[in-house]
Amino acid sequence: MDLLRFTTAGSVDDGKSTLIGRLLYDSKSIFEDQMEAIKESSRKKGDENVNLALLTDGLKAEREQGITIDVAYRYFATPKRKFIVADTPGHIQYTRNMVTGASTANLAIILIDARKGVIEQTKRHSFIANLLRIQHVVVAVNKMDLVDYSQEVYDNIVADYKAFASRLDNIVDIETIPMSALNGDNIVDKSTNMDWYQGASLLYHLEHVYVGGDENHIQARFPVQWVIRPQSTEFHDFRGFAGRVAGGVFKPGDDVTVLPSGFSTKVKGIHKDETELSEAFAPQSVTITLEDEIDLSRGDMLVKENNPPKQGQDIDAMICWFSATTLSAKKKLIIRHTTKEAKAVVQELTYKVDINTLRKEESAETFSLNEIGRISLRIASPIFYDSYNKNRHTGSFILIDPGNNETVAAGMII
């Protein structure tokens, strides 16, 4: 079975955690003792219904306030697919957590409260999903039970959302579903309360949405993470290079180039779990052996000559600033890109983005917590990269404060 990573997003109290809890419960993905614990917690809190949000909101502060603060990951499977879901917070002050949870997702579920319609946070999270190149979006119009399952309300919300989404460039697949996470309408089973809706339930869509084309299988990229040299009698001459394929396809016999040295050689073999593979493709983690003894180490990259990555020390990128300390020009940081780490300095703050209007504020002198915009970086040593639109793995990076080792930003190379 293949794997689908998806994330939830939306404003406060839109029902993100309840939706995931309902999805887990109705798909029989939780144990009886877990359910009993949730029922007991709900009873002690005085909740009128069983609070399924408690399945993902595990922090004490989350349960006290009834909100999501940190990203919660949950794993479940159906006979057709395996899933990893990231339940992300809706508060503006936790935008960085939403970016973290969505950074590896194939699909985003944008929840909208049927009573409120499209609001600021809806646009904010849709913009972030677009920025992170999440091409598949499910617009979940939740709490339909509180508007008497009105088709008119649903149609108006869908029209408003699509009008905003038409200004975004990376989202190519939008599915809209009316639902009630509290009552289970259109979550796993089709709702009998909305016979006017002819589409699929949420779980059916998650099981069947095609995401195989999202990975870049053309441009071959293999950042080296580790050199494996067992020094044992059985593997006396073995020298392999371990890592995760970041793009393209590698096969034994392929001509490859080592960056930054520029030496050329051939792939001798591809190994995974003591077995030899006939090919490796993104996002598999494998060990590659080469026909020639070439000096490689962590931070180097194997590529194919016909389609090499860009190489340079100056990059432009969109970033989301994570730190309470403001960002200004000339700030010195550390960049981690694929498996390479280097010193960097911020050359220029090009602009900030007003997420509500998508307007660019070009006079910005600083970036504050959770703000998104474009910067120019100068890196101490060259990196090998692609634009984020072409390859999410070689086009992304994080910035680290060298003083306290805090991750202060996530970036997407333009």
C-alpha positions as CSV (number, residue, x, y, z in Angstrom):
1,M,0.0,0.0,0.0
2,D,1.1,3.5,-0.7
3,L,1.3,6.3,2.0
4,L,-0.6,9.5,2.1
5,R,0.5,12.4,4.3
6,F,-2.1,15.0,5.0
7,T,-2.6,17.9,7.3
8,T,-5.5,19.8,8.8
9,A,-5.8,23.5,8.9
10,G,-8.3,26.1,9.7
11,S,-9.3,28.7,12.3
12,V,-9.8,28.2,16.0
13,D,-12.7,25.9,16.9
14,D,-13.4,24.9,13.3
15,G,-13.3,21.3,14.4
16,K,-9.9,20.1,13.2
17,S,-9.1,17.8,16.1
18,T,-12.7,16.6,16.2
19,L,-12.5,15.7,12.5
20,I,-9.4,13.6,13.0
21,G,-10.9,12.0,16.1
22,R,-14.0,11.1,14.1
23,L,-12.0,9.8,11.2
24,L,-10.0,7.5,13.5
25,Y,-13.1,6.4,15.4
26,D,-15.3,5.7,12.4
27,S,-12.5,3.9,10.5
28,K,-12.0,1.6,13.6
29,S,-8.5,2.9,14.1
30,I,-8.5,3.3,17.8
31,F,-8.6,0.7,20.6
32,E,-11.4,0.2,23.1
33,D,-9.3,1.3,26.0
34,Q,-8.5,4.6,24.2
35,M,-12.1,5.2,23.6
36,E,-13.0,4.5,27.2
37,A,-10.4,6.9,28.4
38,I,-11.8,9.6,26.1
39,K,-15.3,9.0,27.3
40,E,-14.2,9.3,30.9
41,S,-12.2,12.5,30.2
42,S,-15.3,14.0,28.4
43,R,-17.5,13.0,31.4
44,K,-15.2,14.7,33.9
45,K,-15.0,17.9,31.8
46,G,-18.8,18.0,31.6
47,D,-18.9,17.7,27.8
48,E,-22.4,17.0,26.4
49,N,-20.9,14.6,23.8
50,V,-17.8,12.4,23.6
51,N,-15.0,14.8,22.8
52,L,-13.1,13.1,20.0
53,A,-10.7,16.0,19.8
54,L,-9.0,14.6,22.9
55,L,-7.6,11.8,20.7
56,T,-5.1,14.3,19.2
57,D,-5.1,17.1,21.8
58,G,-2.8,15.5,24.3
59,L,-1.1,18.5,26.0
60,K,-2.6,19.6,29.3
61,A,-2.9,23.2,28.0
62,E,-4.7,22.0,25.0
63,R,-7.3,20.0,27.0
64,E,-7.8,22.9,29.4
65,Q,-8.4,25.5,26.7
66,G,-10.0,23.2,24.1
67,I,-7.6,24.3,21.4
68,T,-4.6,22.8,19.5
69,I,-1.2,24.3,20.2
70,D,1.4,21.8,19.0
71,V,1.4,19.6,15.9
72,A,0.0,16.1,16.7
73,Y,0.8,13.2,14.3
74,R,-1.4,10.2,14.1
75,Y,-1.0,7.1,12.0
76,F,-3.8,4.8,10.7
77,A,-4.6,2.6,7.8
78,T,-7.4,1.2,5.8
79,P,-7.4,-1.8,3.5
80,K,-6.5,0.6,0.6
81,R,-4.0,3.0,2.0
82,K,-1.8,4.0,5.0
83,F,-2.0,7.5,6.4
84,I,0.0,10.0,8.4
85,V,-2.0,12.9,9.6
86,A,-0.7,16.1,11.1
87,D,-3.3,18.0,13.3
88,T,-2.0,21.6,13.3
89,P,-3.2,24.6,15.3
90,G,-5.4,27.3,14.0
91,H,-4.2,30.3,16.1
92,I,-2.2,33.0,14.2
93,Q,0.5,32.8,16.9
94,Y,1.1,29.2,16.0
95,T,1.5,29.7,12.2
96,R,5.0,28.3,12.5
97,N,3.5,25.0,13.8
98,M,1.2,24.9,10.8
99,V,4.1,25.3,8.5
100,T,6.0,22.5,10.2
101,G,3.1,20.1,10.0
102,A,2.3,20.9,6.4
103,S,5.9,20.8,5.1
104,T,5.8,17.1,4.3
105,A,2.1,16.8,3.4
106,N,0.7,15.7,0.0
107,L,-2.8,17.0,0.8
108,A,-4.3,19.7,3.1
109,I,-7.8,19.6,4.6
110,I,-8.9,23.3,5.0
111,L,-11.7,23.4,7.5
112,I,-14.3,26.2,7.3
113,D,-17.0,26.7,10.0
114,A,-20.3,26.8,8.0
115,R,-21.6,29.6,10.3
116,K,-18.6,31.9,9.6
117,G,-17.6,31.2,6.0
118,V,-14.2,32.1,4.5
119,I,-12.2,34.2,7.1
120,E,-8.7,35.4,7.6
121,Q,-7.3,32.2,8.8
122,T,-8.8,30.3,5.9
123,K,-6.9,32.5,3.5
124,R,-3.7,32.3,5.7
125,H,-3.6,28.5,5.7
126,S,-4.5,28.2,2.0
127,F,-1.7,30.6,1.2
128,I,0.7,28.6,3.3
129,A,-0.5,25.3,1.6
130,N,0.1,27.0,-1.8
131,L,3.5,28.3,-0.7
132,L,4.5,24.8,0.5
133,R,3.4,23.4,-2.9
134,I,0.6,21.2,-1.5
135,Q,-1.2,20.5,-4.8
136,H,-4.3,18.7,-3.3
137,V,-6.7,20.5,-1.1
138,V,-10.0,19.4,0.5
139,V,-12.2,22.2,1.6
140,A,-14.2,20.7,4.5
141,V,-17.2,22.9,5.2
142,N,-17.8,21.7,8.8
143,K,-20.6,22.1,11.3
144,M,-23.3,21.8,8.7
145,D,-25.6,20.6,11.4
146,L,-25.6,24.1,12.9
147,V,-26.9,25.6,9.7
148,D,-29.6,23.0,9.2
149,Y,-27.6,21.3,6.5
150,S,-28.3,24.2,4.1
151,Q,-27.1,23.7,0.5
152,E,-27.3,27.5,-0.1
153,V,-24.9,28.2,2.8
154,Y,-22.5,25.5,1.4
155,D,-22.6,26.8,-2.2
156,N,-21.9,30.4,-1.1
157,I,-18.9,29.3,1.0
158,V,-17.5,27.2,-1.9
159,A,-17.9,30.1,-4.3
160,D,-16.1,32.5,-1.9
161,Y,-13.2,30.0,-1.4
162,K,-12.7,29.3,-5.1
163,A,-12.7,33.0,-5.8
164,F,-9.8,33.4,-3.4
165,A,-8.0,30.2,-4.5
166,S,-8.0,31.3,-8.1
167,R,-5.3,33.8,-7.2
168,L,-3.0,30.9,-5.9
169,D,-0.7,29.1,-8.4
170,N,0.3,25.7,-7.0
171,I,-3.1,24.3,-5.8
172,V,-4.3,22.2,-8.8
173,D,-6.9,19.9,-7.2
174,I,-9.7,21.3,-4.9
175,E,-12.4,19.0,-3.5
176,T,-15.2,20.5,-1.5
177,I,-17.2,18.4,1.0
178,P,-20.0,19.5,3.4
179,M,-19.7,17.6,6.7
180,S,-20.4,17.5,10.4
181,A,-17.3,16.1,12.3
182,L,-19.3,15.9,15.5
183,N,-22.1,13.7,14.0
184,G,-19.9,11.9,11.4
185,D,-21.7,13.3,8.3
186,N,-19.6,12.6,5.2
187,I,-16.5,11.7,7.2
188,V,-16.4,7.9,6.6
189,D,-19.9,7.2,5.4
190,K,-22.2,9.3,3.2
191,S,-24.6,11.6,5.1
192,T,-28.3,11.0,4.9
193,N,-28.9,14.6,6.0
194,M,-27.5,16.1,2.8
195,D,-28.9,14.1,0.0
196,W,-28.3,17.1,-2.3
197,Y,-24.5,16.4,-2.1
198,Q,-23.5,13.8,-4.7
199,G,-19.8,13.7,-4.0
200,A,-17.7,11.2,-2.0
201,S,-17.1,11.0,1.7
202,L,-13.8,12.4,3.1
203,L,-12.3,9.0,3.7
204,Y,-13.2,7.7,0.2
205,H,-11.5,10.8,-1.3
206,L,-8.4,10.3,0.9
207,E,-8.1,6.7,-0.2
208,H,-8.4,7.4,-3.9
209,V,-6.7,10.8,-4.5
210,Y,-3.7,10.3,-6.8
211,V,-0.5,11.8,-5.4
212,G,2.1,9.7,-7.3
213,G,2.8,12.6,-9.7
214,D,3.8,15.0,-6.9
215,E,7.4,13.7,-6.6
216,N,10.0,14.8,-9.1
217,H,11.1,11.6,-10.9
218,I,13.0,13.3,-13.6
219,Q,15.9,15.2,-12.0
220,A,18.1,12.7,-10.2
221,R,19.3,13.9,-6.8
222,F,20.9,11.8,-4.0
223,P,22.3,13.9,-1.1
224,V,24.8,11.7,0.9
225,Q,23.9,11.4,4.5
226,W,26.5,8.8,5.7
227,V,29.4,6.7,4.4
228,I,28.9,3.0,5.4
229,R,32.3,1.2,5.8
230,P,31.7,-1.9,8.0
231,Q,35.4,-2.9,8.4
232,S,34.4,-6.5,8.8
233,T,35.6,-9.8,7.3
234,E,32.3,-10.4,5.5
235,F,32.2,-6.9,4.0
236,H,35.9,-6.2,3.8
237,D,35.8,-3.9,0.7
238,F,32.2,-2.6,1.1
239,R,31.9,1.2,0.8
240,G,28.4,2.5,0.4
241,F,26.8,5.9,0.6
242,A,23.5,6.1,2.5
243,G,20.8,8.7,2.0
244,R,17.3,9.4,0.7
245,V,16.7,9.9,-2.9
246,A,15.5,13.5,-3.3
247,G,14.5,13.2,-7.0
248,G,14.7,11.1,-10.1
249,V,15.5,7.4,-10.5
250,F,18.8,5.6,-10.0
251,K,19.7,2.2,-11.4
252,P,22.8,0.1,-11.4
253,G,24.9,1.1,-14.4
254,D,23.8,4.7,-14.5
255,D,26.4,7.4,-15.1
256,V,26.5,9.8,-12.2
257,T,28.5,12.9,-11.2
258,V,29.7,13.7,-7.7
259,L,29.2,17.3,-6.5
260,P,31.1,19.4,-5.7
261,S,34.2,17.5,-7.0
262,G,32.7,16.9,-10.5
263,F,34.1,13.4,-10.8
264,S,32.1,10.9,-12.9
265,T,31.5,7.2,-12.2
266,K,28.8,4.6,-12.5
267,V,26.3,3.2,-10.0
268,K,27.5,-0.3,-9.0
269,G,24.6,-1.4,-6.8
270,I,21.7,-0.2,-4.8
271,H,21.1,-1.8,-1.4
272,K,18.2,-1.7,1.1
273,D,17.7,-3.9,4.1
274,E,20.3,-6.4,3.0
275,T,18.6,-6.8,-0.5
276,E,19.7,-5.4,-3.8
277,L,17.3,-3.2,-5.7
278,S,17.0,-2.8,-9.5
279,E,16.2,0.9,-9.0
280,A,15.7,3.6,-6.4
281,F,13.4,6.6,-6.6
282,A,12.2,9.4,-4.4
283,P,11.5,9.3,-1.5
284,Q,13.3,5.9,-0.8
285,S,16.1,5.6,1.7
286,V,18.9,3.4,0.2
287,T,22.6,2.8,0.1
288,I,24.4,3.3,-3.2
289,T,27.8,1.8,-4.1
290,L,29.9,3.1,-6.9
291,E,32.3,1.4,-9.4
292,D,35.2,3.8,-8.7
293,E,36.8,4.8,-5.4
294,I,35.8,8.5,-5.1
295,D,36.0,10.7,-2.1
296,L,32.4,11.4,-0.9
297,S,31.1,12.5,2.5
298,R,28.0,14.0,4.1
299,G,26.8,17.1,2.3
300,D,28.0,15.9,-1.2
301,M,25.4,14.9,-3.8
302,L,25.1,12.3,-6.6
303,V,23.4,13.6,-9.8
304,K,23.0,12.7,-13.4
305,E,24.9,14.8,-15.9
306,N,22.0,15.4,-18.3
307,N,20.0,17.4,-15.7
308,P,22.3,18.9,-12.9
309,P,21.0,21.1,-10.1
310,K,21.8,24.8,-9.8
311,Q,25.0,25.6,-7.8
312,G,25.7,28.8,-6.0
313,Q,26.2,30.9,-2.9
314,D,23.5,33.5,-3.5
315,I,19.8,32.4,-3.3
316,D,16.4,34.1,-3.1
317,A,13.8,32.4,-1.0
318,M,10.4,32.7,0.7
319,I,10.6,32.1,4.4
320,C,8.3,31.8,7.4
321,W,10.0,33.4,10.4
322,F,9.7,31.2,13.5
323,S,11.5,33.2,16.2
324,A,10.3,35.8,18.7
325,T,13.6,37.7,17.9
326,T,13.1,39.8,14.8
327,L,15.0,39.2,11.6
328,S,16.8,42.1,10.0
329,A,19.3,42.5,7.1
330,K,22.9,41.4,7.7
331,K,21.9,38.9,10.4
332,K,24.3,35.9,10.5
333,L,22.7,32.4,10.6
334,I,23.4,28.8,9.8
335,I,21.6,27.1,6.8
336,R,20.8,23.4,6.6
337,H,19.9,22.3,3.1
338,T,19.5,18.6,2.3
339,T,22.5,17.1,4.2
340,K,24.7,20.2,4.0
341,E,25.3,22.8,6.6
342,A,27.0,26.2,6.1
343,K,27.2,29.7,7.5
344,A,24.9,32.3,5.8
345,V,24.1,36.0,6.1
346,V,20.8,37.7,5.2
347,Q,21.7,40.2,2.4
348,E,18.3,41.8,1.9
349,L,14.7,41.6,3.1
350,T,12.9,41.9,-0.2
351,Y,9.3,42.0,0.9
352,K,6.7,40.7,3.4
353,V,3.3,39.3,2.3
354,D,0.0,40.4,3.6
355,I,-1.8,37.1,3.6
356,N,-5.3,38.5,3.5
357,T,-4.7,40.6,0.4
358,L,-1.6,38.8,-1.0
359,R,-0.1,42.3,-1.3
360,K,3.7,42.7,-1.1
361,E,5.1,45.1,1.5
362,E,8.4,46.1,0.0
363,S,9.4,48.6,2.6
364,A,9.8,46.0,5.4
365,E,12.9,46.4,7.5
366,T,12.3,43.5,9.9
367,F,10.4,40.1,10.0
368,S,8.6,39.3,13.2
369,L,7.3,35.9,14.6
370,N,5.1,34.0,12.0
371,E,5.6,36.6,9.2
372,I,6.2,35.3,5.7
373,G,8.2,37.0,3.0
374,R,11.1,37.0,0.5
375,I,14.8,37.4,1.4
376,S,18.2,37.1,-0.2
377,L,20.9,34.9,1.4
378,R,24.6,34.8,0.9
379,I,26.1,31.3,1.8
380,A,29.7,30.7,2.8
381,S,30.1,27.7,0.5
382,P,28.1,26.7,-2.6
383,I,25.0,24.5,-2.3
384,F,23.3,22.4,-5.0
385,Y,19.7,23.2,-5.3
386,D,16.5,23.3,-7.4
387,S,13.7,25.7,-7.1
388,Y,11.1,24.6,-4.5
389,N,8.4,24.4,-7.3
390,K,10.5,21.7,-9.1
391,N,11.7,19.8,-6.1
392,R,10.5,20.1,-2.5
393,H,13.5,18.3,-1.1
394,T,16.3,20.1,-2.8
395,G,14.4,23.4,-2.8
396,S,13.8,23.7,1.0
397,F,16.0,24.6,3.9
398,I,15.9,25.7,7.5
399,L,17.8,28.6,9.2
400,I,19.4,28.2,12.6
401,D,20.6,30.8,15.1
402,P,24.2,29.9,15.8
403,G,24.0,31.5,19.3
404,N,21.3,29.2,20.8
405,N,20.8,26.5,18.0
406,E,17.2,27.5,17.7
407,T,15.5,26.9,14.3
408,V,14.4,30.4,13.4
409,A,13.0,29.9,9.9
410,A,11.9,27.5,7.2
411,G,12.6,28.5,3.6
412,M,11.6,27.7,0.0
413,I,14.1,28.6,-2.7
414,I,12.8,30.7,-5.6
